[in-house]
Amino acid sequence: MAFIQMNLLSKALMRTVPVNVIIPADKMIAPGMPIREDKPYKTLYLLHGIFGNYTDWVNGTRIQRFAEENDLAVVMPSGDNAFYLDYPAGLNNYGEFIGRELVELTRKIFPLSHKREDTYIGGLSMGGYGAMRNGLKYHDTFGAIVALSSALIVDQLKDRTNDTANIIERRDFAEAFFGDLEEVLISDKNPKYLVEKLIEEKAQFPAIYMACGRDDHLLETNQDFAQFLQDKGVEVTFEVGPGNHEWDFWDTYIKKAMEWLPLERGGAGINSGNVR
C-alpha cells in the first residue's frame, strides 16, 4: 500500500495545502489471486471534521486496509475549519479547491480514473457537510457521496448568538465561513437549495449514502435531510447504528460505505498484517 504525504499549491486558496494519498499500486498479490488489470483507480476524496486535518482518517480508522482490499485510491486534504465552502474575501475558496482543483491536480499526478462513475466524495461531521454540499454542487464530477454524521446545520445558523463560550456554536464563528446567516438558506451553501436546483435542472444526482450514530447529537438533522431527499424523490441510503460522534462509529461505517460503493473488491494483498 503506497501512502504518500504531499503538498499542493492551490490557486483557489493561494497557499500550499497538505494532502495524504493512498494508492494501492504496490499491492503484493499472493499466488493464485487474480492480477488486477492495469487501469486507472477509482477514487474517494475524503474530508475530515472540525479541528481536524489531513491525518485524521489514517489515524482514526482502518482506511488504508479498506482501500487496499477494494483497490481504491483515497485522497485526504486539509480543510481547516472552513466547512469546505468558498469565502473569496479571505481567499478561502475551499469549495472550488475540493470540487474542482484537487480533482484536477491529483488526476495529473496519479493514475486516477477521470470517469464520474469512478469518482466519489465523502467525509465526517463538518466533512460530511462538505461532501454533501460539494458533491451536489459538483455533481458532474462526483458519482457518489458518502456523508457520515454530517453537520447539516444550516437550518439553525440564523438563530445563533454570541452569548456562548463554545466557539463552534457562536454566530461570529459561523459568519466567518457561511457569510450572511440570513442568506444561507437561499444560497448554494444549503444542500437543500442545491437539491431543489438539481431537480429543477433535471440533473443527474450522485448516489447518496448517509449514516449517523443513534446517540449522536446530529442524528435529528441527518434524519431530517434524509427524509427531505426521500420526499423529493431523490434516492438515498440512510443507516442509523449504535454509536456517538466518535471514531469507532466512523471506522465501522466507512467500511459499510465502501461495501455500498461499486468498488473492485480485489482483496487484501500480502503485508505485515496479512502474511500468507
Secondary structure as UniProt FT lines:
FT   STRAND          2..10
FT   TURN            11..14
FT   STRAND          15..23
FT   HELIX           24..26
FT   TURN            31..32
FT   STRAND          41..47
FT   TURN            50..51
FT   TURN            54..55
FT   HELIX           56..60
FT   HELIX           63..69
FT   TURN            70..71
FT   STRAND          72..77
FT   TURN            80..81
FT   TURN            83..84
FT   STRAND          86..87
FT   HELIX           88..90
FT   STRAND          92..93
FT   HELIX           94..96
FT   HELIX           97..101
FT   HELIX           102..109
FT   HELIX           116..118
FT   STRAND          119..124
FT   HELIX           126..137
FT   TURN            138..141
FT   STRAND          144..148
FT   HELIX           154..159
FT   HELIX           167..169
FT   HELIX           171..178
FT   TURN            181..183
FT   HELIX           184..186
FT   TURN            188..189
FT   HELIX           191..201
FT   STRAND          207..213
FT   TURN            214..215
FT   TURN            217..218
FT   HELIX           219..231
FT   TURN            232..233
FT   STRAND          237..241
FT   HELIX           247..260
FT   TURN            272..273
//
